């Protein structure tokens, strides 16, 4: 079995923190499918509103997502839209020893939390990359080459 076929990816992006980037998430998730199985494709669902999965309880969502995070071999997070949930997922991923890639768009005019940017660990397990969308493929290639 190839490394790509074995790789399990947890994609994190804002849901209740704001859905302005949902279409971007969909394009990133589409690219991620060439690197492995994406457990959290629903994050990119453009029909998912800021209330999230309204038919599920918070407990169900938490437990399911933590099970997926535990199953994942890597975590990719789009962190431009501030999100308490994404921050929580990143902290848990660090505790689990997962390789993490955070993608941030400076062109948004936002500032990335110091708790995320300050965790950047060059060449190790927590990478923060400023990017433009046209660069995502190359960033993913470099990240996955090291996993």
Secondary structure, DSSP 8 states (H G I E B T S, - for coil): --HHHH-EEEEE--STT--TTHHHHHHHHHHHTTTSEETTGGGG-TT--TT--TTS-HHHHHHHHHHHHHH-SEEEEE-SS--HHHHHHHHHHHHHT-EEEEEE-GGGS----HHHHTT--TTSSEEEEE--GGGHHHHHHHHHHT-
